């Protein structure tokens, strides 16, 4: 009897996807046979990019991710899917038994620990696995990338050239429409959940 395929889910809003996300995706594929990247609709967070834009961005970035060797084609083992239901329901619907979560700092741990505990109560057959962010990626958060980009800073250290271009275009449109000034007047930094 052939061993059962190990499927993992890596959920997030990905608004936008950044190098830290790519690092977790690449490393998670070492642990599972197939990884489903779940892009949450999450309208409550007030995303910069539409749901469709975020889905397309994540798919494009995964198509460019390199694996561990010349024959390791990550795009063949990683699938991107939208979801707008409970993470546990989504996980079960794709046949996964593992939820992958990235941790950047100790501050992420408390939130993630609580969420993992709730998920374990809902379905004890699904495990949550935490991957520590790589040293070079620990400080990257989507909300900081957006804030830097909105204020005209260089985000190329944090996102791919493709995503940087999309951010540049979006913020140019905001400035043209006077949106950046309005957004910055109402912007009150709050700690973001660590799924960014």
N, C-alpha and C positions, 0 to 999 in steps of 0.2 A: 504494500500500500504506500502510495506517494505521500510525503509529508504535506500537511495542510499549508497553504500559502499564508505567510504572516503579513497582515495588512495593518498599516498604521494610519492615523489621521493627524494632520497638523493644521489646526484651525486658527483663523485670525481674520482681522478686518483688512489688513494689507493696504493701508491708505496713507502712503504708498508702500509697496514692497521695497525693502532696502537690503543692503548687503548682509545684515544680521539675519534676516529671514532666509536669505539664500544659503548662508552658512548652516543654519539649523536644518534646512531641507536636505542639503548635501549629506550632512552627518546622520540624519535620521534614516536615509536610504541604506546606510550600513547595517541598520538594526532590523529592517523589515524588507520583505520581498517586493512589496508595492506600497507606495505612500500616496494617500489622497490628501491633497491640500484643499481644505474647506474654506472657501471665502464667504464670510458672514455678511449678510445684507446690512445688519447693524445700523439702521437709519438713526437710531437714538444717539449715536456718537456724532452725528452731523458730519459725515465724511466729506472730504474735499472732492474726491472723485466719485462718480456715479458707480453703482454696483457693476454695471456692464463694463465700465472703464477699468475697474479694479480687477475683474475677472480676466479681461484681455491682457492687462499689464502682467499679472501673475503668470499667465500662460506663456507670454513672450519671454519673461525672465527665465522660466524653467527650461524653455527651449534652448537657452544659451548657457545653462549651468553645465559645468564639466564635472565628471565623476572622478574616481580614484585612479583611473588608468585610461589608456587610449581606446579600449573597447567598452568602457563603461558609459553607456548612453543613458543618463539619468532621465531624459524626457520619455524614454520607453517604460520606465518604472514609476513615474510620477504622473498622477492625474489631478486635474483641477476641477473642483465641483463647487457649485454655489450651495448655500444652505441658509434657511431662515427658521429653523426649528431648534429644539433643544440639542445641544452638542451630543448628548448621549444617544438621542434618537437618530441623529445623522450618522454617528459612529456605527451603530448597529445596522443602519440601512445600507452601508457600504461594505459590511462584513468585517469590519475592523475589530481588533481586540486590544489595540493600544492607542492611546492618545499621547501625542508628542507635544510637550510644552517647553519653550525656551525660557531660561532664567538669566536675567542680566545682572541682578544685584540682590542683596539680601532683602531689599524692599519689595521685590517681586514675590519672594517666597511666601509671605503670609497670605496674600491673595490667592496665589496658585495652590497653596496647601489647603485652603478652605474649599476652593473649587474642586480639587481632586477628591477631597473627602465627601462632598455632596455627590459627585459623580459615582464614587464607589458605593454609596448607599443606593443610588438609583440602579446601578448595574455592577455588582461585584465581579463579573466575568471580564470586565474591561479594565485594564491597568492604565495608569497615567505614568509616563516616563518623562523625567525632567532632564533636559540637556543644558548645561551651563554654556552661556555665550562664550565664544572664543575671545581671547584677550583683546584682540583688535576690534571686536564688535560689541563689547559690553556696554558701551555708552550710547549706542544708536537706538533711537526710538522714533517712530513715525511722526509723533507730534513735534519733536525737536527738528526733524528734517523739514517739516512743513513750515515751522516758525522761521527757521534760517532762510529757507527759500522765499518765503513771503516778504521778508525784510531785505531781499536782494543778495543774500549770502551765497557762497559757493557750496552746493550740496554734492559735488562730484565725488567726495571722499566717502559718502554714505550710501549712494545709490548708483546704479548703472547709468551710462550715458543716455540710454533710452528713457529711463525714468526721469533723469535730470531734465531732459528736453520736454517731457510732458509737464513737469512741475513748472518749468520756465514759461511754457505756453499758458498754463492755467493762471499763473500769477500775473502775467502780462494782461490777460483778459480781465482779471479782477481789477488791476490798476486802471485799465481803460474804462471799466464800468464804475470806478470809484469804490469798489468793494473792499479793497485792502484797508483803506482808512476806517471804514465802518467796522470791519472785522476787528481791527486792532483796538478800536475804542471799546469794544465789548469783550475783548479777549481777556479772560481771567485764568491764568495758568492753574490747573488742578492736576493732581497726580493721576496719570493715566493707568488704566488696567494694563498689566504687563503683556497682553496678547498683541501688542502692536508690532 
